[in-house]
Amino acid sequence: MFDYFDFSLPRAVTEQLIERLDHLKFSPLSDVSLKKLSVFQKRRKITQGVYVIYLADKAVYAGKAEDLAERLAEHLWKLRGRNGIQINCVGYKALLLDDNWSTSANEGLLIEHYKAQHQCQWNGGGFGPKDPGKNRDGSEPSRFDDQFPVKENYPITDLQDVSTLGEVLSKIKDQVPYLFRYDIPPSAEVLPINLSGVPREVKALALQIAQSLGNGWQLMLFKNGVTLYHASRPYSHGTQLFPPQ
């Protein structure tokens, strides 16, 4: 009697990772917790590893990163700009991986394990860090974006009552934790804008800018962000804020 034994190192490693993750306690996804993770990474001189994000004690996303603290900070930043999510209900578990094992940890197998338990629904649902690109503006929203649309009233700080269009746009772009795309000519960037009485929130500020630019400009609110272009394009999805419809 004879047979062939095919040993899957990635599967064996992933099974052990899942076992270790199951025995870990949740850490809140917060600046304080991630700072502690960063210190731990420096002490161990390892940054790469695997992680699982939890919402109300249920695994919603699993991944692998070259720098765990950095990637989790990106996720935290994104979640802060979403409606329908209480950040204090979001937690994570993470395992650092030695260089010898990092390539053996199969992200797909990790996700497969949780999907079989009807978890990690954000995987493949648009939660990842990749920008879909300008050409996807107005396309059907991803499952994540549809369930947790952006906060159109997200606060923007450090703005004076009298400023320029370029400065206000730059402030919004730097501070908002979701897609904010615009394209205005240099000659328009230096135009003055009066923000007296205007709420320091994304939608109100963007609308004030669009009104200042005038005819021919289109301000759109999508479930994953905001765009401002010199255009008049019909969209299957999204809400046109300017010109009013």
C-alpha positions in Angstrom: 0.0 0.0 0.0 1.3 3.4 -0.9 0.1 7.0 -1.1 1.3 10.6 -1.5 1.4 13.0 1.4 1.0 16.6 0.4 1.8 18.9 3.4 0.4 22.4 3.2 2.6 24.6 5.3 0.4 27.7 4.8 -2.7 25.8 6.0 -0.8 24.4 9.0 0.5 27.8 10.0 -2.9 29.5 9.5 -4.6 26.9 11.7 -2.2 27.7 14.5 -2.7 31.4 14.0 -6.4 31.0 14.3 -6.0 29.0 17.5 -3.8 31.8 19.0 -6.2 34.5 17.8 -9.1 32.7 19.4 -7.4 32.8 22.8 -6.4 36.5 22.6 -8.5 39.1 24.4 -10.0 42.0 22.3 -8.1 45.3 22.3 -10.2 48.4 21.6 -9.4 50.0 18.2 -8.2 53.3 19.6 -5.2 55.6 19.4 -4.1 54.5 22.9 -4.3 50.8 22.1 -2.5 51.3 18.8 0.3 53.3 20.4 0.8 50.3 22.8 0.9 48.0 19.8 3.5 50.2 18.1 5.7 50.1 21.3 5.3 46.3 21.4 6.4 46.1 17.7 9.5 48.1 18.4 10.4 46.1 21.4 10.1 42.8 19.4 11.7 44.5 16.3 8.9 43.0 14.2 6.1 45.0 12.5 4.4 42.4 10.2 1.6 40.1 11.1 -2.1 39.2 10.9 -5.1 40.8 12.5 -8.9 40.5 12.9 -11.2 43.4 13.4 -14.4 42.9 15.5 -17.6 44.8 15.7 -19.7 44.1 18.7 -17.6 40.9 19.4 -18.1 39.6 15.9 -15.2 39.2 13.4 -15.9 41.6 10.4 -12.5 41.8 8.7 -9.3 39.8 8.6 -6.0 40.8 7.0 -2.2 40.7 6.9 0.0 43.8 7.0 3.7 44.7 6.8 3.1 47.1 9.7 0.2 46.1 12.0 -0.1 49.3 13.9 0.0 51.4 10.8 -2.6 49.4 9.0 -4.9 49.3 11.9 -4.6 53.1 12.3 -5.7 53.4 8.7 -8.8 51.3 9.4 -9.5 53.4 12.6 -9.2 56.6 10.5 -11.7 55.3 7.9 -14.2 54.1 10.5 -14.2 57.5 12.2 -15.8 59.1 9.1 -18.7 56.6 8.8 -22.3 56.7 10.0 -23.7 53.7 11.8 -20.5 52.7 13.6 -19.8 53.3 17.2 -16.0 53.3 17.5 -16.1 52.1 21.1 -17.8 48.9 19.9 -14.9 48.1 17.5 -12.0 46.0 18.6 -9.2 43.9 17.2 -6.8 41.0 17.8 -3.3 41.0 16.3 -0.3 38.6 16.1 3.2 39.6 15.1 4.9 37.2 12.7 8.6 36.4 12.5 10.2 36.9 9.1 10.5 33.1 8.8 6.7 32.6 9.0 5.3 35.8 7.4 5.2 34.4 3.9 3.6 31.2 5.1 0.6 32.9 6.7 -2.1 32.7 4.1 -4.5 35.6 4.3 -7.0 33.8 2.1 -7.1 30.8 4.4 -7.6 33.1 7.4 -10.5 34.8 5.7 -11.9 31.5 4.5 -12.0 30.3 8.1 -14.1 33.2 9.3 -16.3 33.3 6.2 -17.3 29.7 6.9 -18.6 30.9 10.2 -20.5 33.7 8.4 -18.1 36.3 9.7 -15.6 38.8 8.1 -18.3 40.2 5.9 -16.3 43.3 5.2 -13.7 41.3 3.4 -14.4 41.7 -0.3 -17.1 44.3 0.6 -15.2 47.5 0.0 -13.6 48.1 3.4 -10.0 47.7 2.3 -7.7 50.7 2.0 -7.5 50.9 -1.8 -8.9 54.0 -3.5 -11.3 52.7 -6.3 -10.1 55.5 -8.6 -11.8 58.5 -10.2 -13.4 56.4 -12.9 -15.4 54.6 -10.3 -17.0 57.7 -8.9 -20.7 57.3 -8.9 -20.7 53.5 -9.4 -22.8 51.2 -7.4 -21.6 51.5 -3.7 -19.8 48.6 -2.1 -21.5 46.6 0.6 -19.5 48.4 3.3 -20.2 51.9 1.8 -23.9 51.1 1.4 -24.2 50.0 5.0 -21.9 52.7 6.5 -22.0 55.8 4.4 -19.7 58.7 5.0 -20.5 61.4 7.6 -21.3 64.4 5.4 -21.2 66.6 8.6 -17.6 65.5 9.5 -16.0 68.5 11.3 -13.1 70.5 9.8 -10.9 72.6 12.1 -8.4 75.4 11.8 -10.3 77.6 9.3 -10.6 81.4 9.4 -13.7 83.3 8.4 -11.9 84.8 5.5 -9.8 82.4 3.4 -9.2 81.2 -0.1 -10.9 78.4 -2.0 -7.6 76.5 -2.3 -6.9 76.7 1.4 -10.3 75.5 2.4 -10.2 72.6 -0.1 -6.8 71.6 1.2 -7.9 71.6 4.8 -10.9 69.4 4.0 -8.7 67.0 2.0 -6.2 66.7 4.8 -8.7 66.2 7.6 -11.5 64.2 6.1 -11.2 60.4 6.6 -12.9 59.4 3.3 -12.7 60.2 -0.4 -12.7 63.9 -1.2 -11.8 64.6 -4.8 -11.7 68.0 -6.6 -10.1 69.6 -9.5 -10.0 73.4 -9.8 -7.6 75.6 -11.8 -4.8 77.5 -10.0 -6.6 80.8 -10.8 -9.6 79.6 -8.8 -7.5 78.4 -5.8 -6.6 82.0 -4.9 -10.2 83.3 -5.0 -11.3 84.7 -1.6 -14.2 83.0 0.3 -16.1 84.2 3.3 -17.0 81.5 5.8 -18.8 83.6 8.3 -21.7 81.7 9.6 -20.8 78.6 7.6 -20.7 75.4 9.8 -17.2 73.9 9.8 -18.4 70.7 8.3 -17.6 69.0 5.0 -21.0 69.3 3.3 -21.5 73.0 4.3 -18.0 74.0 3.4 -18.0 72.2 0.1 -21.4 73.7 -0.8 -20.1 77.2 0.0 -17.1 76.6 -2.3 -19.3 75.2 -5.2 -21.6 78.3 -4.9 -18.5 80.6 -5.0 -17.3 78.8 -8.2 -20.8 79.2 -9.8 -22.2 77.8 -12.9 -20.7 74.8 -14.5 -19.5 73.2 -11.3 -20.9 70.0 -9.9 -20.8 68.9 -6.3 -21.7 65.3 -5.6 -22.2 63.3 -2.4 -21.6 59.6 -2.7 -21.8 56.9 0.0 -18.0 56.7 0.0 -17.1 60.4 -0.4 -17.5 63.8 -2.0 -16.4 65.1 -5.4 -16.2 68.6 -7.0 -15.6 69.0 -10.7 -16.3 71.4 -13.5 -18.8 69.1 -15.1 -22.4 68.2 -15.7 -22.5 64.5 -15.5 -25.4 62.2 -14.8 -24.7 59.6 -12.0 -26.7 56.4 -11.3 -25.8 56.7 -7.7 -25.2 59.6 -5.4 -26.8 62.9 -4.5 -26.1 66.1 -6.4 -25.6 69.0 -3.9 -24.8 71.7 -6.4 -26.3 72.9 -8.6 -29.5 72.0 -6.6 -31.9 69.7 -8.4 
